[in-house]
Amino acid sequence: MTTAAEYRQFAEECLEAMRAALIPEVRAALFVAAQRWTALADHSEDEDLPASARRRHGRSGHASAPARN
């Protein structure tokens, strides 16, 4: 099973590639991918929290779907 830390690493790798990319469409796609990896990490962390902790942190445990561009 992939951990939140691994998802965050994937997001960082996308951002590194984005900074190196020259084509605007590639940069945009890598940025969106990084956002989605980060959303997965957040969701994974939410699933690991007990319901009482999610309420304290303002998280319902139900992550909304990432925006699609």
CHARMM-style PDB file with segment names, atoms N, HN, CA, C and O in Angstrom:
ATOM      1  N   MET     1       0.842  -1.182   0.000  1.00  0.00      PROA
ATOM      2  CA  MET     1       0.000   0.000   0.000  1.00  0.00      PROA
ATOM      3  C   MET     1       0.887   1.245   0.000  1.00  0.00      PROA
ATOM      4  O   MET     1       1.888   1.304   0.714  1.00  0.00      PROA
ATOM      5  N   THR     2       0.522   2.204  -0.780  1.00  0.00      PROA
ATOM      6  HN  THR     2      -0.291   2.156  -1.360  1.00  0.00      PROA
ATOM      7  CA  THR     2       1.295   3.437  -0.882  1.00  0.00      PROA
ATOM      8  C   THR     2       0.959   4.348   0.297  1.00  0.00      PROA
ATOM      9  O   THR     2      -0.205   4.502   0.668  1.00  0.00      PROA
ATOM     10  N   THR     3       1.988   4.941   0.872  1.00  0.00      PROA
ATOM     11  HN  THR     3       2.933   4.816   0.571  1.00  0.00      PROA
ATOM     12  CA  THR     3       1.795   5.815   2.027  1.00  0.00      PROA
ATOM     13  C   THR     3       1.663   7.275   1.592  1.00  0.00      PROA
ATOM     14  O   THR     3       2.002   7.638   0.466  1.00  0.00      PROA
ATOM     15  N   ALA     4       1.167   8.094   2.505  1.00  0.00      PROA
ATOM     16  HN  ALA     4       0.892   7.799   3.420  1.00  0.00      PROA
ATOM     17  CA  ALA     4       1.047   9.522   2.240  1.00  0.00      PROA
ATOM     18  C   ALA     4       2.414  10.124   1.913  1.00  0.00      PROA
ATOM     19  O   ALA     4       2.529  10.987   1.042  1.00  0.00      PROA
ATOM     20  N   ALA     5       3.440   9.665   2.616  1.00  0.00      PROA
ATOM     21  HN  ALA     5       3.346   8.964   3.323  1.00  0.00      PROA
ATOM     22  CA  ALA     5       4.788  10.186   2.355  1.00  0.00      PROA
ATOM     23  C   ALA     5       5.233   9.860   0.928  1.00  0.00      PROA
ATOM     24  O   ALA     5       5.878  10.679   0.272  1.00  0.00      PROA
ATOM     25  N   GLU     6       4.890   8.673   0.456  1.00  0.00      PROA
ATOM     26  HN  GLU     6       4.366   8.008   0.989  1.00  0.00      PROA
ATOM     27  CA  GLU     6       5.246   8.312  -0.926  1.00  0.00      PROA
ATOM     28  C   GLU     6       4.476   9.170  -1.922  1.00  0.00      PROA
ATOM     29  O   GLU     6       5.040   9.620  -2.920  1.00  0.00      PROA
ATOM     30  N   TYR     7       3.183   9.401  -1.658  1.00  0.00      PROA
ATOM     31  HN  TYR     7       2.725   9.036  -0.848  1.00  0.00      PROA
ATOM     32  CA  TYR     7       2.406  10.279  -2.538  1.00  0.00      PROA
ATOM     33  C   TYR     7       3.017  11.676  -2.586  1.00  0.00      PROA
ATOM     34  O   TYR     7       3.092  12.293  -3.649  1.00  0.00      PROA
ATOM     35  N   ARG     8       3.456  12.170  -1.424  1.00  0.00      PROA
ATOM     36  HN  ARG     8       3.396  11.669  -0.561  1.00  0.00      PROA
ATOM     37  CA  ARG     8       4.062  13.503  -1.386  1.00  0.00      PROA
ATOM     38  C   ARG     8       5.393  13.520  -2.148  1.00  0.00      PROA
ATOM     39  O   ARG     8       5.737  14.525  -2.770  1.00  0.00      PROA
ATOM     40  N   GLN     9       6.126  12.429  -2.103  1.00  0.00      PROA
ATOM     41  HN  GLN     9       5.846  11.613  -1.598  1.00  0.00      PROA
ATOM     42  CA  GLN     9       7.366  12.332  -2.875  1.00  0.00      PROA
ATOM     43  C   GLN     9       7.067  12.375  -4.372  1.00  0.00      PROA
ATOM     44  O   GLN     9       7.773  13.037  -5.134  1.00  0.00      PROA
ATOM     45  N   PHE    10       6.016  11.665  -4.790  1.00  0.00      PROA
ATOM     46  HN  PHE    10       5.443  11.127  -4.171  1.00  0.00      PROA
ATOM     47  CA  PHE    10       5.627  11.696  -6.207  1.00  0.00      PROA
ATOM     48  C   PHE    10       5.263  13.125  -6.611  1.00  0.00      PROA
ATOM     49  O   PHE    10       5.620  13.573  -7.701  1.00  0.00      PROA
ATOM     50  N   ALA    11       4.554  13.839  -5.735  1.00  0.00      PROA
ATOM     51  HN  ALA    11       4.264  13.475  -4.850  1.00  0.00      PROA
ATOM     52  CA  ALA    11       4.182  15.226  -6.028  1.00  0.00      PROA
ATOM     53  C   ALA    11       5.430  16.086  -6.188  1.00  0.00      PROA
ATOM     54  O   ALA    11       5.508  16.904  -7.104  1.00  0.00      PROA
ATOM     55  N   GLU    12       6.397  15.904  -5.308  1.00  0.00      PROA
ATOM     56  HN  GLU    12       6.333  15.240  -4.563  1.00  0.00      PROA
ATOM     57  CA  GLU    12       7.637  16.681  -5.395  1.00  0.00      PROA
ATOM     58  C   GLU    12       8.388  16.374  -6.694  1.00  0.00      PROA
ATOM     59  O   GLU    12       8.956  17.274  -7.312  1.00  0.00      PROA
ATOM     60  N   GLU    13       8.389  15.120  -7.099  1.00  0.00      PROA
ATOM     61  HN  GLU    13       7.927  14.389  -6.597  1.00  0.00      PROA
ATOM     62  CA  GLU    13       9.046  14.753  -8.357  1.00  0.00      PROA
ATOM     63  C   GLU    13       8.357  15.418  -9.541  1.00  0.00      PROA
ATOM     64  O   GLU    13       9.020  15.846 -10.486  1.00  0.00      PROA
ATOM     65  N   CYS    14       7.033  15.507  -9.496  1.00  0.00      PROA
ATOM     66  HN  CYS    14       6.495  15.159  -8.729  1.00  0.00      PROA
ATOM     67  CA  CYS    14       6.304  16.200 -10.566  1.00  0.00      PROA
ATOM     68  C   CYS    14       6.689  17.675 -10.597  1.00  0.00      PROA
ATOM     69  O   CYS    14       6.888  18.246 -11.670  1.00  0.00      PROA
ATOM     70  N   LEU    15       6.794  18.285  -9.430  1.00  0.00      PROA
ATOM     71  HN  LEU    15       6.633  17.821  -8.559  1.00  0.00      PROA
ATOM     72  CA  LEU    15       7.163  19.705  -9.377  1.00  0.00      PROA
ATOM     73  C   LEU    15       8.580  19.938  -9.871  1.00  0.00      PROA
ATOM     74  O   LEU    15       8.849  20.933 -10.544  1.00  0.00      PROA
ATOM     75  N   GLU    16       9.487  19.027  -9.544  1.00  0.00      PROA
ATOM     76  HN  GLU    16       9.269  18.219  -8.997  1.00  0.00      PROA
ATOM     77  CA  GLU    16      10.862  19.147 -10.052  1.00  0.00      PROA
ATOM     78  C   GLU    16      10.877  19.054 -11.573  1.00  0.00      PROA
ATOM     79  O   GLU    16      11.549  19.841 -12.240  1.00  0.00      PROA
ATOM     80  N   ALA    17      10.138  18.094 -12.118  1.00  0.00      PROA
ATOM     81  HN  ALA    17       9.593  17.455 -11.576  1.00  0.00      PROA
ATOM     82  CA  ALA    17      10.070  17.946 -13.572  1.00  0.00      PROA
ATOM     83  C   ALA    17       9.400  19.161 -14.198  1.00  0.00      PROA
ATOM     84  O   ALA    17       9.801  19.609 -15.272  1.00  0.00      PROA
ATOM     85  N   MET    18       8.386  19.693 -13.533  1.00  0.00      PROA
ATOM     86  HN  MET    18       8.061  19.330 -12.660  1.00  0.00      PROA
ATOM     87  CA  MET    18       7.689  20.872 -14.042  1.00  0.00      PROA
ATOM     88  C   MET    18       8.653  22.050 -14.166  1.00  0.00      PROA
ATOM     89  O   MET    18       8.632  22.775 -15.161  1.00  0.00      PROA
ATOM     90  N   ARG    19       9.495  22.234 -13.153  1.00  0.00      PROA
ATOM     91  HN  ARG    19       9.512  21.645 -12.346  1.00  0.00      PROA
ATOM     92  CA  ARG    19      10.448  23.352 -13.186  1.00  0.00      PROA
ATOM     93  C   ARG    19      11.453  23.205 -14.334  1.00  0.00      PROA
ATOM     94  O   ARG    19      11.963  24.203 -14.842  1.00  0.00      PROA
ATOM     95  N   ALA    20      11.734  21.979 -14.739  1.00  0.00      PROA
ATOM     96  HN  ALA    20      11.319  21.168 -14.326  1.00  0.00      PROA
ATOM     97  CA  ALA    20      12.694  21.742 -15.814  1.00  0.00      PROA
ATOM     98  C   ALA    20      12.050  21.746 -17.204  1.00  0.00      PROA
ATOM     99  O   ALA    20      12.741  21.890 -18.212  1.00  0.00      PROA
ATOM    100  N   ALA    21      10.735  21.590 -17.251  1.00  0.00      PROA
ATOM    101  HN  ALA    21      10.173  21.473 -16.432  1.00  0.00      PROA
ATOM    102  CA  ALA    21      10.039  21.483 -18.536  1.00  0.00      PROA
ATOM    103  C   ALA    21      10.019  22.833 -19.255  1.00  0.00      PROA
ATOM    104  O   ALA    21       9.914  23.890 -18.634  1.00  0.00      PROA
ATOM    105  N   LEU    22      10.122  22.762 -20.564  1.00  0.00      PROA
ATOM    106  HN  LEU    22      10.207  21.903 -21.069  1.00  0.00      PROA
ATOM    107  CA  LEU    22      10.118  23.978 -21.383  1.00  0.00      PROA
ATOM    108  C   LEU    22       8.776  24.233 -22.055  1.00  0.00      PROA
ATOM    109  O   LEU    22       8.450  25.374 -22.383  1.00  0.00      PROA
ATOM    110  N   ILE    23       8.010  23.192 -22.259  1.00  0.00      PROA
ATOM    111  HN  ILE    23       8.274  22.265 -21.993  1.00  0.00      PROA
ATOM    112  CA  ILE    23       6.736  23.306 -22.971  1.00  0.00      PROA
ATOM    113  C   ILE    23       5.633  23.646 -21.958  1.00  0.00      PROA
ATOM    114  O   ILE    23       5.434  22.907 -20.994  1.00  0.00      PROA
ATOM    115  N   PRO    24       4.917  24.756 -22.170  1.00  0.00      PROA
ATOM    116  CA  PRO    24       3.901  25.187 -21.209  1.00  0.00      PROA
ATOM    117  C   PRO    24       2.843  24.118 -20.894  1.00  0.00      PROA
ATOM    118  O   PRO    24       2.427  23.977 -19.744  1.00  0.00      PROA
ATOM    119  N   GLU    25       2.415  23.373 -21.907  1.00  0.00      PROA
ATOM    120  HN  GLU    25       2.753  23.488 -22.841  1.00  0.00      PROA
ATOM    121  CA  GLU    25       1.395  22.342 -21.677  1.00  0.00      PROA
ATOM    122  C   GLU    25       1.930  21.214 -20.789  1.00  0.00      PROA
ATOM    123  O   GLU    25       1.192  20.648 -19.982  1.00  0.00      PROA
ATOM    124  N   VAL    26       3.205  20.900 -20.944  1.00  0.00      PROA
ATOM    125  HN  VAL    26       3.804  21.360 -21.599  1.00  0.00      PROA
ATOM    126  CA  VAL    26       3.831  19.873 -20.101  1.00  0.00      PROA
ATOM    127  C   VAL    26       3.944  20.386 -18.673  1.00  0.00      PROA
ATOM    128  O   VAL    26       3.664  19.658 -17.721  1.00  0.00      PROA
ATOM    129  N   ARG    27       4.353  21.632 -18.528  1.00  0.00      PROA
ATOM    130  HN  ARG    27       4.580  22.224 -19.301  1.00  0.00      PROA
ATOM    131  CA  ARG    27       4.436  22.232 -17.192  1.00  0.00      PROA
ATOM    132  C   ARG    27       3.081  22.200 -16.500  1.00  0.00      PROA
ATOM    133  O   ARG    27       2.988  21.852 -15.323  1.00  0.00      PROA
ATOM    134  N   ALA    28       2.039  22.561 -17.224  1.00  0.00      PROA
ATOM    135  HN  ALA    28       2.115  22.844 -18.180  1.00  0.00      PROA
ATOM    136  CA  ALA    28       0.687  22.574 -16.655  1.00  0.00      PROA
ATOM    137  C   ALA    28       0.250  21.169 -16.249  1.00  0.00      PROA
ATOM    138  O   ALA    28      -0.318  20.983 -15.173  1.00  0.00      PROA
ATOM    139  N   ALA    29       0.511  20.183 -17.100  1.00  0.00      PROA
ATOM    140  HN  ALA    29       0.973  20.334 -17.974  1.00  0.00      PROA
ATOM    141  CA  ALA    29       0.117  18.801 -16.800  1.00  0.00      PROA
ATOM    142  C   ALA    29       0.860  18.274 -15.570  1.00  0.00      PROA
ATOM    143  O   ALA    29       0.274  17.572 -14.747  1.00  0.00      PROA
ATOM    144  N   LEU    30       2.124  18.605 -15.445  1.00  0.00      PROA
ATOM    145  HN  LEU    30       2.600  19.176 -16.114  1.00  0.00      PROA
ATOM    146  CA  LEU    30       2.899  18.168 -14.281  1.00  0.00      PROA
ATOM    147  C   LEU    30       2.414  18.852 -13.002  1.00  0.00      PROA
ATOM    148  O   LEU    30       2.414  18.245 -11.931  1.00  0.00      PROA
ATOM    149  N   PHE    31       2.005  20.107 -13.116  1.00  0.00      PROA
ATOM    150  HN  PHE    31       2.006  20.600 -13.985  1.00  0.00      PROA
ATOM    151  CA  PHE    31       1.466  20.808 -11.961  1.00  0.00      PROA
ATOM    152  C   PHE    31       0.165  20.152 -11.493  1.00  0.00      PROA
ATOM    153  O   PHE    31      -0.041  19.958 -10.295  1.00  0.00      PROA
ATOM    154  N   VAL    32      -0.700  19.817 -12.434  1.00  0.00      PROA
ATOM    155  HN  VAL    32      -0.532  19.975 -13.407  1.00  0.00      PROA
ATOM    156  CA  VAL    32      -1.957  19.142 -12.096  1.00  0.00      PROA
ATOM    157  C   VAL    32      -1.668  17.781 -11.461  1.00  0.00      PROA
ATOM    158  O   VAL    32      -2.313  17.402 -10.484  1.00  0.00      PROA
ATOM    159  N   ALA    33      -0.711  17.058 -12.007  1.00  0.00      PROA
ATOM    160  HN  ALA    33      -0.187  17.367 -12.801  1.00  0.00      PROA
ATOM    161  CA  ALA    33      -0.350  15.757 -11.434  1.00  0.00      PROA
ATOM    162  C   ALA    33       0.140  15.925  -9.995  1.00  0.00      PROA
ATOM    163  O   ALA    33      -0.218  15.138  -9.119  1.00  0.00      PROA
ATOM    164  N   ALA    34       0.952  16.944  -9.756  1.00  0.00      PROA
ATOM    165  HN  ALA    34       1.243  17.583 -10.468  1.00  0.00      PROA
ATOM    166  CA  ALA    34       1.438  17.199  -8.396  1.00  0.00      PROA
ATOM    167  C   ALA    34       0.286  17.510  -7.450  1.00  0.00      PROA
ATOM    168  O   ALA    34       0.280  17.052  -6.307  1.00  0.00      PROA
ATOM    169  N   GLN    35      -0.683  18.282  -7.915  1.00  0.00      PROA
ATOM    170  HN  GLN    35      -0.678  18.654  -8.843  1.00  0.00      PROA
ATOM    171  CA  GLN    35      -1.856  18.588  -7.090  1.00  0.00      PROA
ATOM    172  C   GLN    35      -2.623  17.318  -6.750  1.00  0.00      PROA
ATOM    173  O   GLN    35      -3.079  17.151  -5.619  1.00  0.00      PROA
ATOM    174  N   ARG    36      -2.765  16.438  -7.705  1.00  0.00      PROA
ATOM    175  HN  ARG    36      -2.395  16.574  -8.624  1.00  0.00      PROA
ATOM    176  CA  ARG    36      -3.512  15.200  -7.472  1.00  0.00      PROA
ATOM    177  C   ARG    36      -2.769  14.263  -6.520  1.00  0.00      PROA
ATOM    178  O   ARG    36      -3.394  13.616  -5.680  1.00  0.00      PROA
ATOM    179  N   TRP    37      -1.449  14.185  -6.644  1.00  0.00      PROA
ATOM    180  HN  TRP    37      -0.942  14.711  -7.326  1.00  0.00      PROA
ATOM    181  CA  TRP    37      -0.674  13.366  -5.701  1.00  0.00      PROA
ATOM    182  C   TRP    37      -0.822  13.933  -4.288  1.00  0.00      PROA
ATOM    183  O   TRP    37      -0.952  13.180  -3.323  1.00  0.00      PROA
ATOM    184  N   THR    38      -0.801  15.252  -4.172  1.00  0.00      PROA
ATOM    185  HN  THR    38      -0.695  15.864  -4.956  1.00  0.00      PROA
ATOM    186  CA  THR    38      -0.956  15.882  -2.863  1.00  0.00      PROA
ATOM    187  C   THR    38      -2.345  15.607  -2.294  1.00  0.00      PROA
ATOM    188  O   THR    38      -2.486  15.346  -1.100  1.00  0.00      PROA
ATOM    189  N   ALA    39      -3.362  15.662  -3.136  1.00  0.00      PROA
ATOM    190  HN  ALA    39      -3.248  15.874  -4.107  1.00  0.00      PROA
ATOM    191  CA  ALA    39      -4.721  15.355  -2.679  1.00  0.00      PROA
ATOM    192  C   ALA    39      -4.815  13.901  -2.203  1.00  0.00      PROA
ATOM    193  O   ALA    39      -5.471  13.611  -1.203  1.00  0.00      PROA
ATOM    194  N   LEU    40      -4.160  12.998  -2.922  1.00  0.00      PROA
ATOM    195  HN  LEU    40      -3.627  13.234  -3.735  1.00  0.00      PROA
ATOM    196  CA  LEU    40      -4.151  11.595  -2.488  1.00  0.00      PROA
ATOM    197  C   LEU    40      -3.442  11.451  -1.136  1.00  0.00      PROA
ATOM    198  O   LEU    40      -3.883  10.683  -0.280  1.00  0.00      PROA
ATOM    199  N   ALA    41      -2.356  12.184  -0.949  1.00  0.00      PROA
ATOM    200  HN  ALA    41      -1.998  12.808  -1.644  1.00  0.00      PROA
ATOM    201  CA  ALA    41      -1.648  12.134   0.330  1.00  0.00      PROA
ATOM    202  C   ALA    41      -2.546  12.637   1.450  1.00  0.00      PROA
ATOM    203  O   ALA    41      -2.620  12.031   2.520  1.00  0.00      PROA
ATOM    204  N   ASP    42      -3.228  13.751   1.197  1.00  0.00      PROA
ATOM    205  HN  ASP    42      -3.168  14.244   0.328  1.00  0.00      PROA
ATOM    206  CA  ASP    42      -4.139  14.303   2.206  1.00  0.00      PROA
ATOM    207  C   ASP    42      -5.240  13.305   2.533  1.00  0.00      PROA
ATOM    208  O   ASP    42      -5.564  13.087   3.701  1.00  0.00      PROA
ATOM    209  N   HSD    43      -5.808  12.706   1.503  1.00  0.00      PROA
ATOM    210  HN  HSD    43      -5.544  12.884   0.555  1.00  0.00      PROA
ATOM    211  CA  HSD    43      -6.883  11.730   1.699  1.00  0.00      PROA
ATOM    212  C   HSD    43      -6.373  10.520   2.471  1.00  0.00      PROA
ATOM    213  O   HSD    43      -7.061  10.011   3.356  1.00  0.00      PROA
ATOM    214  N   SER    44      -5.188  10.066   2.144  1.00  0.00      PROA
ATOM    215  HN  SER    44      -4.630  10.480   1.426  1.00  0.00      PROA
ATOM    216  CA  SER    44      -4.595   8.924   2.832  1.00  0.00      PROA
ATOM    217  C   SER    44      -4.384   9.232   4.308  1.00  0.00      PROA
ATOM    218  O   SER    44      -4.638   8.385   5.165  1.00  0.00      PROA
ATOM    219  N   GLU    45      -3.919  10.442   4.606  1.00  0.00      PROA
ATOM    220  HN  GLU    45      -3.712  11.129   3.910  1.00  0.00      PROA
ATOM    221  CA  GLU    45      -3.729  10.841   5.998  1.00  0.00      PROA
ATOM    222  C   GLU    45      -5.069  10.931   6.723  1.00  0.00      PROA
ATOM    223  O   GLU    45      -5.171  10.538   7.885  1.00  0.00      PROA
ATOM    224  N   ASP    46      -6.097  11.445   6.044  1.00  0.00      PROA
ATOM    225  HN  ASP    46      -6.013  11.763   5.100  1.00  0.00      PROA
ATOM    226  CA  ASP    46      -7.431  11.534   6.639  1.00  0.00      PROA
ATOM    227  C   ASP    46      -7.954  10.154   6.996  1.00  0.00      PROA
ATOM    228  O   ASP    46      -8.568   9.973   8.047  1.00  0.00      PROA
ATOM    229  N   GLU    47      -7.715   9.179   6.126  1.00  0.00      PROA
ATOM    230  HN  GLU    47      -7.216   9.327   5.272  1.00  0.00      PROA
ATOM    231  CA  GLU    47      -8.196   7.825   6.375  1.00  0.00      PROA
ATOM    232  C   GLU    47      -7.504   7.208   7.579  1.00  0.00      PROA
ATOM    233  O   GLU    47      -8.073   6.341   8.241  1.00  0.00      PROA
ATOM    234  N   ASP    48      -6.286   7.641   7.872  1.00  0.00      PROA
ATOM    235  HN  ASP    48      -5.823   8.346   7.334  1.00  0.00      PROA
ATOM    236  CA  ASP    48      -5.524   7.105   8.996  1.00  0.00      PROA
ATOM    237  C   ASP    48      -5.940   7.723  10.333  1.00  0.00      PROA
ATOM    238  O   ASP    48      -5.647   7.164  11.391  1.00  0.00      PROA
ATOM    239  N   LEU    49      -6.626   8.884  10.291  1.00  0.00      PROA
ATOM    240  HN  LEU    49      -6.864   9.338   9.432  1.00  0.00      PROA
ATOM    241  CA  LEU    49      -7.045   9.544  11.523  1.00  0.00      PROA
ATOM    242  C   LEU    49      -8.350   8.953  12.036  1.00  0.00      PROA
ATOM    243  O   LEU    49      -9.219   8.604  11.237  1.00  0.00      PROA
ATOM    244  N   PRO    50      -8.508   8.833  13.350  1.00  0.00      PROA
ATOM    245  CA  PRO    50      -9.817   8.443  13.877  1.00  0.00      PROA
ATOM    246  C   PRO    50     -10.826   9.563  13.604  1.00  0.00      PROA
ATOM    247  O   PRO    50     -10.435  10.717  13.429  1.00  0.00      PROA
ATOM    248  N   ALA    51     -12.109   9.233  13.567  1.00  0.00      PROA
ATOM    249  HN  ALA    51     -12.427   8.296  13.708  1.00  0.00      PROA
ATOM    250  CA  ALA    51     -13.152  10.206  13.233  1.00  0.00      PROA
ATOM    251  C   ALA    51     -13.108  11.420  14.157  1.00  0.00      PROA
ATOM    252  O   ALA    51     -13.318  12.541  13.693  1.00  0.00      PROA
ATOM    253  N   SER    52     -12.843  11.234  15.439  1.00  0.00      PROA
ATOM    254  HN  SER    52     -12.672  10.324  15.816  1.00  0.00      PROA
ATOM    255  CA  SER    52     -12.799  12.367  16.373  1.00  0.00      PROA
ATOM    256  C   SER    52     -11.675  13.329  16.013  1.00  0.00      PROA
ATOM    257  O   SER    52     -11.847  14.542  16.134  1.00  0.00      PROA
ATOM    258  N   ALA    53     -10.537  12.821  15.578  1.00  0.00      PROA
ATOM    259  HN  ALA    53     -10.398  11.836  15.480  1.00  0.00      PROA
ATOM    260  CA  ALA    53      -9.419  13.682  15.190  1.00  0.00      PROA
ATOM    261  C   ALA    53      -9.723  14.418  13.900  1.00  0.00      PROA
ATOM    262  O   ALA    53      -9.332  15.575  13.744  1.00  0.00      PROA
ATOM    263  N   ARG    54     -10.417  13.766  12.969  1.00  0.00      PROA
ATOM    264  HN  ARG    54     -10.734  12.826  13.096  1.00  0.00      PROA
ATOM    265  CA  ARG    54     -10.780  14.434  11.712  1.00  0.00      PROA
ATOM    266  C   ARG    54     -11.679  15.627  12.000  1.00  0.00      PROA
ATOM    267  O   ARG    54     -11.525  16.679  11.380  1.00  0.00      PROA
ATOM    268  N   ARG    55     -12.624  15.478  12.943  1.00  0.00      PROA
ATOM    269  HN  ARG    55     -12.748  14.623  13.447  1.00  0.00      PROA
ATOM    270  CA  ARG    55     -13.511  16.591  13.274  1.00  0.00      PROA
ATOM    271  C   ARG    55     -12.725  17.733  13.904  1.00  0.00      PROA
ATOM    272  O   ARG    55     -12.993  18.896  13.604  1.00  0.00      PROA
ATOM    273  N   ARG    56     -11.758  17.427  14.771  1.00  0.00      PROA
ATOM    274  HN  ARG    56     -11.541  16.482  15.014  1.00  0.00      PROA
ATOM    275  CA  ARG    56     -10.957  18.470  15.413  1.00  0.00      PROA
ATOM    276  C   ARG    56     -10.134  19.244  14.398  1.00  0.00      PROA
ATOM    277  O   ARG    56      -9.908  20.443  14.561  1.00  0.00      PROA
ATOM    278  N   HSD    57      -9.692  18.573  13.367  1.00  0.00      PROA
ATOM    279  HN  HSD    57      -9.875  17.598  13.235  1.00  0.00      PROA
ATOM    280  CA  HSD    57      -8.855  19.215  12.346  1.00  0.00      PROA
ATOM    281  C   HSD    57      -9.674  19.765  11.187  1.00  0.00      PROA
ATOM    282  O   HSD    57      -9.116  20.220  10.188  1.00  0.00      PROA
ATOM    283  N   GLY    58     -10.989  19.724  11.318  1.00  0.00      PROA
ATOM    284  HN  GLY    58     -11.442  19.354  12.130  1.00  0.00      PROA
ATOM    285  CA  GLY    58     -11.848  20.260  10.267  1.00  0.00      PROA
ATOM    286  C   GLY    58     -11.935  19.377   9.051  1.00  0.00      PROA
ATOM    287  O   GLY    58     -12.258  19.846   7.960  1.00  0.00      PROA
ATOM    288  N   ARG    59     -11.652  18.098   9.224  1.00  0.00      PROA
ATOM    289  HN  ARG    59     -11.390  17.717  10.111  1.00  0.00      PROA
ATOM    290  CA  ARG    59     -11.701  17.158   8.110  1.00  0.00      PROA
ATOM    291  C   ARG    59     -12.817  16.170   8.366  1.00  0.00      PROA
ATOM    292  O   ARG    59     -12.912  15.583   9.443  1.00  0.00      PROA
ATOM    293  N   SER    60     -13.644  15.995   7.382  1.00  0.00      PROA
ATOM    294  HN  SER    60     -13.566  16.472   6.506  1.00  0.00      PROA
ATOM    295  CA  SER    60     -14.775  15.088   7.549  1.00  0.00      PROA
ATOM    296  C   SER    60     -14.407  13.645   7.266  1.00  0.00      PROA
ATOM    297  O   SER    60     -15.150  12.732   7.624  1.00  0.00      PROA
ATOM    298  N   GLY    61     -13.273  13.432   6.629  1.00  0.00      PROA
ATOM    299  HN  GLY    61     -12.669  14.174   6.337  1.00  0.00      PROA
ATOM    300  CA  GLY    61     -12.900  12.081   6.241  1.00  0.00      PROA
ATOM    301  C   GLY    61     -13.337  11.759   4.831  1.00  0.00      PROA
ATOM    302  O   GLY    61     -13.008  10.705   4.287  1.00  0.00      PROA
ATOM    303  N   HSD    62     -14.085  12.684   4.243  1.00  0.00      PROA
ATOM    304  HN  HSD    62     -14.351  13.540   4.685  1.00  0.00      PROA
ATOM    305  CA  HSD    62     -14.536  12.497   2.868  1.00  0.00      PROA
ATOM    306  C   HSD    62     -13.908  13.584   2.018  1.00  0.00      PROA
ATOM    307  O   HSD    62     -14.414  14.704   1.948  1.00  0.00      PROA
ATOM    308  N   ALA    63     -12.820  13.252   1.384  1.00  0.00      PROA
ATOM    309  HN  ALA    63     -12.408  12.342   1.441  1.00  0.00      PROA
ATOM    310  CA  ALA    63     -12.128  14.239   0.544  1.00  0.00      PROA
ATOM    311  C   ALA    63     -12.903  14.441  -0.749  1.00  0.00      PROA
ATOM    312  O   ALA    63     -13.386  13.484  -1.354  1.00  0.00      PROA
ATOM    313  N   SER    64     -13.015  15.678  -1.157  1.00  0.00      PROA
ATOM    314  HN  SER    64     -12.623  16.455  -0.666  1.00  0.00      PROA
ATOM    315  CA  SER    64     -13.668  15.922  -2.435  1.00  0.00      PROA
ATOM    316  C   SER    64     -12.712  15.578  -3.559  1.00  0.00      PROA
ATOM    317  O   SER    64     -11.495  15.546  -3.376  1.00  0.00      PROA
ATOM    318  N   ALA    65     -13.278  15.323  -4.710  1.00  0.00      PROA
ATOM    319  HN  ALA    65     -14.267  15.349  -4.858  1.00  0.00      PROA
ATOM    320  CA  ALA    65     -12.457  14.958  -5.862  1.00  0.00      PROA
ATOM    321  C   ALA    65     -11.627  16.163  -6.280  1.00  0.00      PROA
ATOM    322  O   ALA    65     -12.114  17.293  -6.233  1.00  0.00      PROA
ATOM    323  N   PRO    66     -10.379  15.942  -6.688  1.00  0.00      PROA
ATOM    324  CA  PRO    66      -9.549  17.046  -7.166  1.00  0.00      PROA
ATOM    325  C   PRO    66     -10.182  17.708  -8.389  1.00  0.00      PROA
ATOM    326  O   PRO    66     -10.835  17.047  -9.196  1.00  0.00      PROA
ATOM    327  N   ALA    67      -9.987  18.984  -8.512  1.00  0.00      PROA
ATOM    328  HN  ALA    67      -9.456  19.521  -7.857  1.00  0.00      PROA
ATOM    329  CA  ALA    67     -10.515  19.723  -9.663  1.00  0.00      PROA
ATOM    330  C   ALA    67      -9.857  19.220 -10.933  1.00  0.00      PROA
ATOM    331  O   ALA    67      -8.665  18.916 -10.956  1.00  0.00      PROA
ATOM    332  N   ARG    68     -10.631  19.141 -11.960  1.00  0.00      PROA
ATOM    333  HN  ARG    68     -11.599  19.388 -11.941  1.00  0.00      PROA
ATOM    334  CA  ARG    68     -10.094  18.731 -13.263  1.00  0.00      PROA
ATOM    335  C   ARG    68      -9.960  19.942 -14.158  1.00  0.00      PROA
ATOM    336  O   ARG    68     -10.867  20.768 -14.259  1.00  0.00      PROA
ATOM    337  N   ASN    69      -8.814  20.033 -14.803  1.00  0.00      PROA
ATOM    338  HN  ASN    69      -8.077  19.362 -14.720  1.00  0.00      PROA
ATOM    339  CA  ASN    69      -8.562  21.160 -15.718  1.00  0.00      PROA
ATOM    340  C   ASN    69      -8.672  20.712 -17.130  1.00  0.00      PROA
ATOM    341  OT1 ASN    69      -8.494  21.513 -18.047  1.00  0.00      PROA
TER     342      ASN     69
END
